[in-house]
Amino acid sequence: MILLLSCSLLCRAQETKEINTTFVEPVEPVDSLLPLPATVDTAVVPKKENFLKAFIRQLLGGNKDKTFEKPIDFSFAIAPSYTREASFGIGGMITGLYRLDRTDSVMQPSDVSFIANASLTGFYNFMLKGNTNFKGNRSRLVYDVAFSNKPLDFWGISYDACATNAMIKYTRRQLKFNTDYTYKISSAFYIGATLNLNYSYISSIDDISYLQGQKDSYFLTGVGLSLQYDTRDFVLNPRSGIYVMLKEVVYPGVLGNAGQNYFSTTLIVNYYCKLWKDGVMAVDLYGQYNGENVPWPLRAELGAGGARMRGYYAGRYTDNNQVNLQIELRQRIYGRLGAVVWGGCGTVFPSFNGFKWSHLLYNYGLGLRFEFKHNVNLRVDYGFGKQTGGFVFSVAEAF
């Protein structure tokens, strides 16, 4: 019995020794593994980024290509503005890049922009425009919608009238919708269909005789076809390639209030080539032929749109048709900053027989560029012309 008791005690002592010498990993209590309830002391409330910080963040990083990461990459800007037509005001814009097929790294991204301007004179302009490249890179949709109220200086609706008439005031309201759908028929050739809607109304004018007997309001509908050759590497900021576009649009009298049919022919020839590191030469030839005695909303205005004859007051020289040529040198200076210089000439004329070389007007200027989005520049240009000059603020290159 004593021997059995001694053996039992010895075995228990040995078990105790093993237990005391064996490392046991600590285990957290079950309660500590459960999530703590959110209280005032433990809950983490994310800080809301204020407008200024959000603006600076997207401005500093806006030139990075994020179209593969998100459905659409937006950036925005708001700033004071000044143009000769609108005087001082404020302008803002939202620009976005996106891809309908984010698995295709070869196709150019699509873009959309909304631009708004308002000034102290009662001038306001709202525009939505963009380029949509569809999947497979076989078709493309180009569109712009604009609504504006513009108190403007006015000289008339022909070159001769603009050269001799005294300046008066008038206010023009317009609603315009233009769209082109093109389909690729070969590696670089496209065929397209066009739809244009234009409602223009003169709400006030100092002297109605300046309209030369035309109506003060028109509604016009245009339908047409286009043929294009396009090898540009990027539509909004080309560095190489060729773009040729021939478009014919008919404005049937039954689809408006003009009372008869009108035709409009547009020819654009653009050429881009790299000269040296970050240096690009761009050439633009533009012609618009509308025939004779077309309604004033269809007439060509030198300087309109801020793309050609920059610096001329839009409407200072107006007539049925126009032609102009410009050559621009574009140079990236540092990082996202760049600069351009250009020179060119152009004119408006009533008909082919009425074209006069003596009416040719010169144009030159310089500008700054800031890469607002990936390959999309904000541009500030100052153009010089015959006894004139002025600023142009816009997004994307002029051509």
C-alpha positions as CSV (number, residue, x, y, z in Angstrom):
1,M,0.0,0.0,0.0
2,I,2.8,2.4,0.9
3,L,4.6,1.4,-2.2
4,L,1.5,2.0,-4.4
5,L,0.9,5.4,-2.7
6,S,4.5,6.4,-3.2
7,C,4.3,5.5,-6.9
8,S,1.1,7.4,-7.3
9,L,2.6,10.5,-5.6
10,L,5.7,10.2,-7.8
11,C,3.6,10.0,-11.0
12,R,1.6,13.1,-10.0
13,A,4.7,15.0,-9.2
14,Q,6.1,14.1,-12.7
15,E,2.9,15.3,-14.4
16,T,3.0,18.5,-12.4
17,K,6.6,19.0,-13.4
18,E,5.8,18.5,-17.2
19,I,2.9,20.9,-16.9
20,N,5.0,23.5,-15.2
21,T,7.8,23.3,-17.8
22,T,5.6,23.2,-21.0
23,F,5.0,26.6,-22.8
24,V,1.4,27.4,-23.2
25,E,0.5,30.1,-25.8
26,P,-1.8,32.6,-24.3
27,V,-5.3,32.7,-25.7
28,E,-7.4,35.8,-25.8
29,P,-10.8,35.7,-24.1
30,V,-13.7,35.1,-26.4
31,D,-15.2,38.5,-25.6
32,S,-12.1,40.3,-26.9
33,L,-12.5,38.7,-30.4
34,L,-15.9,40.3,-30.9
35,P,-16.1,43.8,-32.4
36,L,-16.5,46.6,-30.0
37,P,-19.7,48.5,-30.3
38,A,-19.3,51.9,-32.0
39,T,-19.4,54.6,-29.4
40,V,-18.4,58.2,-29.3
41,D,-15.0,57.2,-28.1
42,T,-14.3,54.3,-30.4
43,A,-16.0,55.1,-33.7
44,V,-13.8,56.5,-36.5
45,V,-15.6,59.2,-38.5
46,P,-13.9,60.0,-41.8
47,K,-13.1,63.6,-42.3
48,K,-15.0,65.3,-45.2
49,E,-12.6,66.8,-47.7
50,N,-13.4,70.5,-48.3
51,F,-13.9,72.0,-51.7
52,L,-10.5,73.7,-51.9
53,K,-8.5,70.6,-51.0
54,A,-10.5,68.5,-53.5
55,F,-9.9,71.0,-56.2
56,I,-6.1,71.1,-55.5
57,R,-5.9,67.4,-55.4
58,Q,-7.6,66.8,-58.7
59,L,-5.7,69.7,-60.3
60,L,-2.3,68.3,-59.3
61,G,-3.1,64.7,-60.3
62,G,-5.5,65.4,-63.1
63,N,-3.1,64.6,-65.9
64,K,-2.7,60.9,-64.9
65,D,-4.6,58.4,-67.1
66,K,-7.2,56.8,-64.8
67,T,-9.6,55.7,-67.5
68,F,-8.6,52.0,-66.9
69,E,-9.3,52.3,-63.1
70,K,-12.7,54.0,-63.1
71,P,-15.8,54.3,-65.3
72,I,-15.1,58.0,-65.9
73,D,-12.4,60.3,-64.7
74,F,-13.7,63.8,-64.0
75,S,-11.8,67.1,-63.3
76,F,-13.3,70.6,-62.8
77,A,-12.1,74.2,-62.8
78,I,-13.6,77.5,-61.9
79,A,-12.0,80.9,-62.5
80,P,-12.6,84.5,-63.4
81,S,-12.7,85.0,-67.2
82,Y,-12.4,87.8,-69.7
83,T,-13.1,87.9,-73.5
84,R,-13.7,90.9,-75.7
85,E,-17.2,89.7,-76.5
86,A,-18.3,89.0,-73.0
87,S,-16.1,91.4,-70.9
88,F,-15.3,90.3,-67.3
89,G,-17.2,87.3,-65.8
90,I,-16.7,83.9,-64.3
91,G,-16.3,80.6,-66.1
92,G,-16.2,76.9,-65.1
93,M,-15.9,73.6,-66.7
94,I,-16.0,69.9,-66.0
95,T,-14.0,67.5,-68.2
96,G,-14.1,63.7,-68.1
97,L,-12.3,60.9,-69.9
98,Y,-13.7,57.4,-70.1
99,R,-13.5,54.2,-72.1
100,L,-16.4,52.1,-73.2
101,D,-14.0,49.1,-73.3
102,R,-11.4,49.3,-70.5
103,T,-9.7,46.2,-71.8
104,D,-8.7,47.9,-75.0
105,S,-5.4,49.9,-74.4
106,V,-5.0,50.8,-78.1
107,M,-8.2,52.7,-78.6
108,Q,-8.2,56.4,-77.7
109,P,-10.3,57.3,-74.6
110,S,-13.6,59.1,-75.1
111,D,-14.1,62.6,-73.7
112,V,-17.0,64.8,-72.5
113,S,-16.9,68.5,-71.3
114,F,-19.4,70.9,-69.9
115,I,-18.4,74.6,-70.1
116,A,-20.3,77.5,-68.6
117,N,-19.6,81.2,-68.8
118,A,-21.4,84.3,-67.5
119,S,-20.4,87.9,-67.4
120,L,-21.5,91.3,-66.1
121,T,-22.9,92.4,-69.4
122,G,-25.7,89.7,-69.4
123,F,-23.6,87.3,-71.6
124,Y,-24.0,83.6,-70.8
125,N,-23.1,80.5,-72.6
126,F,-23.6,76.8,-71.7
127,M,-22.0,74.1,-73.8
128,L,-21.8,70.3,-73.7
129,K,-19.5,68.6,-76.1
130,G,-17.6,65.4,-76.5
131,N,-16.2,62.5,-78.6
132,T,-17.4,59.0,-78.0
133,N,-15.3,56.1,-79.4
134,F,-17.4,52.9,-79.4
135,K,-16.1,49.4,-78.7
136,G,-14.0,47.9,-81.3
137,N,-12.9,51.3,-82.5
138,R,-15.1,51.0,-85.5
139,S,-17.4,54.0,-85.0
140,R,-17.3,57.5,-83.3
141,L,-19.8,60.1,-82.2
142,V,-18.9,63.7,-82.1
143,Y,-21.4,66.1,-80.6
144,D,-21.9,69.6,-79.1
145,V,-25.0,71.3,-77.6
146,A,-24.9,75.1,-76.8
147,F,-27.3,77.6,-75.4
148,S,-26.3,81.2,-75.3
149,N,-27.4,84.8,-74.8
150,K,-24.9,87.3,-76.2
151,P,-25.1,91.1,-76.1
152,L,-22.6,91.9,-79.0
153,D,-21.2,94.6,-81.2
154,F,-22.6,94.4,-84.7
155,W,-21.4,95.7,-88.1
156,G,-23.6,93.7,-90.5
157,I,-23.8,90.4,-92.4
158,S,-21.4,91.0,-95.3
159,Y,-17.7,91.9,-95.6
160,D,-18.6,95.2,-97.4
161,A,-21.1,96.1,-94.7
162,C,-18.7,95.3,-91.9
163,A,-16.0,97.4,-93.5
164,T,-18.2,100.5,-93.9
165,N,-21.0,100.4,-91.3
166,A,-20.7,102.0,-87.9
167,M,-20.8,99.7,-84.9
168,I,-24.2,99.1,-83.3
169,K,-25.4,96.8,-80.5
170,Y,-27.6,93.7,-80.7
171,T,-28.4,90.7,-78.5
172,R,-28.5,87.2,-80.0
173,R,-29.9,84.1,-78.4
174,Q,-29.1,80.7,-79.8
175,L,-29.8,77.1,-79.2
176,K,-27.5,74.8,-81.3
177,F,-27.1,71.1,-81.6
178,N,-24.6,69.5,-83.9
179,T,-23.7,65.8,-84.1
180,D,-21.6,63.6,-86.4
181,Y,-21.7,59.8,-86.4
182,T,-18.8,58.2,-88.4
183,Y,-18.1,54.6,-89.2
184,K,-14.6,53.3,-90.1
185,I,-14.6,51.6,-93.6
186,S,-10.9,51.0,-93.7
187,S,-7.8,51.5,-91.5
188,A,-8.1,55.3,-91.7
189,F,-11.2,56.2,-93.8
190,Y,-14.5,57.0,-92.2
191,I,-18.0,57.8,-93.6
192,G,-20.4,59.8,-91.5
193,A,-23.9,61.2,-91.1
194,T,-24.6,64.7,-89.8
195,L,-27.5,66.3,-88.0
196,N,-27.5,70.1,-87.2
197,L,-30.3,72.0,-85.4
198,N,-30.1,75.8,-85.1
199,Y,-32.6,78.2,-83.5
200,S,-31.3,81.8,-83.5
201,Y,-33.2,84.9,-82.4
202,I,-32.2,88.5,-82.2
203,S,-34.0,89.9,-79.1
204,S,-32.9,93.5,-79.6
205,I,-31.0,95.5,-82.3
206,D,-30.2,99.2,-82.7
207,D,-30.8,99.2,-86.4
208,I,-32.8,96.5,-88.1
209,S,-31.6,97.5,-91.6
210,Y,-28.2,95.9,-90.7
211,L,-29.9,92.5,-91.4
212,Q,-30.5,93.5,-95.0
213,G,-34.1,92.5,-95.1
214,Q,-33.6,89.1,-93.4
215,K,-35.7,87.8,-90.5
216,D,-34.8,88.4,-86.9
217,S,-35.3,84.7,-86.0
218,Y,-34.6,81.4,-87.8
219,F,-35.0,77.7,-87.2
220,L,-32.8,75.6,-89.4
221,T,-32.4,71.8,-89.7
222,G,-29.4,70.4,-91.5
223,V,-28.7,66.8,-92.6
224,G,-25.7,65.6,-94.4
225,L,-22.8,63.2,-95.1
226,S,-19.1,63.4,-94.5
227,L,-16.0,61.5,-95.7
228,Q,-13.0,61.6,-93.4
229,Y,-9.4,60.4,-93.4
230,D,-7.9,60.3,-89.9
231,T,-4.6,59.1,-88.7
232,R,-4.2,61.4,-85.6
233,D,-2.7,59.8,-82.5
234,F,-5.1,61.7,-80.2
235,V,-8.0,63.8,-81.3
236,L,-7.9,66.5,-78.6
237,N,-4.1,67.0,-78.7
238,P,-2.5,65.5,-81.9
239,R,1.2,65.1,-82.1
240,S,1.3,63.3,-85.4
241,G,-1.0,62.3,-88.2
242,I,-3.3,63.7,-90.9
243,Y,-7.0,64.7,-90.7
244,V,-9.0,65.5,-93.8
245,M,-12.8,66.0,-93.7
246,L,-15.2,66.9,-96.5
247,K,-18.8,67.5,-95.4
248,E,-21.9,68.4,-97.3
249,V,-25.0,69.5,-95.4
250,V,-28.4,70.4,-96.8
251,Y,-30.9,72.6,-94.9
252,P,-34.4,71.8,-96.4
253,G,-36.9,74.6,-96.4
254,V,-39.6,72.3,-95.1
255,L,-37.5,71.5,-92.0
256,G,-37.3,75.2,-90.9
257,N,-38.6,78.7,-91.6
258,A,-36.0,79.9,-94.1
259,G,-38.4,79.3,-97.0
260,Q,-36.0,77.6,-99.3
261,N,-33.2,75.0,-99.4
262,Y,-29.6,75.9,-98.5
263,F,-26.4,73.9,-98.9
264,S,-23.2,74.1,-96.9
265,T,-19.8,72.5,-97.8
266,T,-17.0,72.3,-95.3
267,L,-13.4,71.2,-96.0
268,I,-10.7,70.7,-93.2
269,V,-7.2,69.6,-93.9
270,N,-4.9,69.2,-90.8
271,Y,-1.3,68.0,-90.6
272,Y,0.8,67.3,-87.5
273,C,4.4,66.3,-87.2
274,K,7.1,66.1,-84.5
275,L,10.0,68.5,-85.1
276,W,12.2,67.8,-82.1
277,K,11.8,66.7,-78.4
278,D,8.3,67.8,-77.3
279,G,8.0,70.1,-80.3
280,V,5.1,69.7,-82.7
281,M,4.2,71.6,-85.9
282,A,0.5,71.8,-86.7
283,V,-1.1,73.0,-90.0
284,D,-4.8,73.8,-90.5
285,L,-6.6,74.7,-93.7
286,Y,-10.3,75.4,-93.3
287,G,-12.9,76.3,-95.9
288,Q,-16.6,76.9,-95.5
289,Y,-18.8,77.5,-98.5
290,N,-22.5,78.2,-98.0
291,G,-23.5,79.7,-101.4
292,E,-25.1,83.1,-101.7
293,N,-27.6,85.0,-99.6
294,V,-27.8,82.4,-96.8
295,P,-29.6,83.3,-93.6
296,W,-27.4,85.2,-91.1
297,P,-27.2,82.2,-88.6
298,L,-25.4,80.2,-91.2
299,R,-23.0,82.9,-92.3
300,A,-19.3,82.6,-91.5
301,E,-17.8,84.8,-88.8
302,L,-14.1,85.2,-88.5
303,G,-12.9,84.5,-85.0
304,A,-16.0,82.6,-84.0
305,G,-15.4,79.5,-81.8
306,G,-11.9,80.5,-80.7
307,A,-10.2,78.0,-83.1
308,R,-9.3,80.1,-86.1
309,M,-8.4,83.7,-86.6
310,R,-8.0,84.0,-82.9
311,G,-8.1,87.5,-81.5
312,Y,-10.6,88.8,-84.0
313,Y,-13.9,89.9,-82.5
314,A,-16.5,87.2,-83.5
315,G,-18.7,88.8,-86.1
316,R,-16.4,91.8,-86.9
317,Y,-16.1,90.3,-90.4
318,T,-19.1,88.2,-91.6
319,D,-20.2,86.9,-95.0
320,N,-21.6,83.8,-96.7
321,N,-18.3,81.9,-96.9
322,Q,-14.8,81.8,-95.4
323,V,-11.3,80.4,-95.9
324,N,-8.3,80.5,-93.6
325,L,-4.9,78.9,-93.1
326,Q,-2.8,78.8,-89.9
327,I,0.5,77.2,-88.9
328,E,1.2,76.6,-85.2
329,L,4.3,75.5,-83.3
330,R,3.6,73.7,-80.0
331,Q,6.3,73.1,-77.4
332,R,6.2,71.5,-74.0
333,I,8.3,73.7,-71.6
334,Y,8.3,71.8,-68.3
335,G,6.2,69.1,-66.8
336,R,2.6,70.0,-67.6
337,L,3.3,73.5,-69.0
338,G,3.6,74.3,-72.7
339,A,3.5,77.2,-75.1
340,V,2.5,77.9,-78.7
341,V,3.0,80.5,-81.4
342,W,1.1,80.7,-84.6
343,G,0.6,82.7,-87.7
344,G,-2.0,82.7,-90.5
345,C,-4.5,84.5,-92.6
346,G,-8.1,84.3,-93.7
347,T,-11.1,86.2,-95.0
348,V,-14.9,86.0,-95.7
349,F,-16.5,86.5,-99.1
350,P,-20.0,86.6,-100.7
351,S,-19.2,84.1,-103.5
352,F,-16.4,82.5,-105.4
353,N,-16.6,85.4,-107.9
354,G,-16.7,87.9,-105.1
355,F,-13.4,86.6,-103.5
356,K,-10.8,89.4,-103.3
357,W,-7.2,88.9,-102.3
358,S,-7.2,92.4,-101.0
359,H,-9.7,91.4,-98.3
360,L,-7.2,88.8,-96.9
361,L,-6.6,89.5,-93.2
362,Y,-3.6,88.4,-91.2
363,N,-3.5,86.7,-87.8
364,Y,-0.7,85.7,-85.4
365,G,-0.4,85.1,-81.7
366,L,1.0,83.1,-78.8
367,G,-0.4,81.1,-75.9
368,L,0.2,79.0,-72.8
369,R,-0.9,75.4,-72.2
370,F,-1.6,73.5,-69.0
371,E,-2.2,69.7,-69.1
372,F,-5.5,69.7,-67.2
373,K,-6.4,66.0,-68.0
374,H,-4.3,63.3,-69.6
375,N,-3.4,64.7,-73.0
376,V,-6.0,67.4,-72.7
377,N,-4.8,71.0,-72.4
378,L,-6.3,74.2,-71.0
379,R,-5.3,76.9,-73.4
380,V,-4.9,80.7,-73.0
381,D,-4.2,82.4,-76.3
382,Y,-3.7,86.0,-77.3
383,G,-4.2,86.7,-80.9
384,F,-3.4,89.8,-83.0
385,G,-5.1,90.9,-86.2
386,K,-5.8,93.9,-88.3
387,Q,-6.3,96.7,-85.8
388,T,-7.5,94.2,-83.2
389,G,-6.4,91.7,-80.6
390,G,-7.9,89.6,-77.8
391,F,-7.7,86.6,-75.5
392,V,-9.1,83.2,-76.1
393,F,-9.7,80.7,-73.2
394,S,-10.7,77.2,-74.0
395,V,-10.1,73.4,-73.4
396,A,-8.2,71.2,-75.9
397,E,-6.1,72.5,-78.8
398,A,-7.5,74.9,-81.3
399,F,-7.2,72.2,-84.0
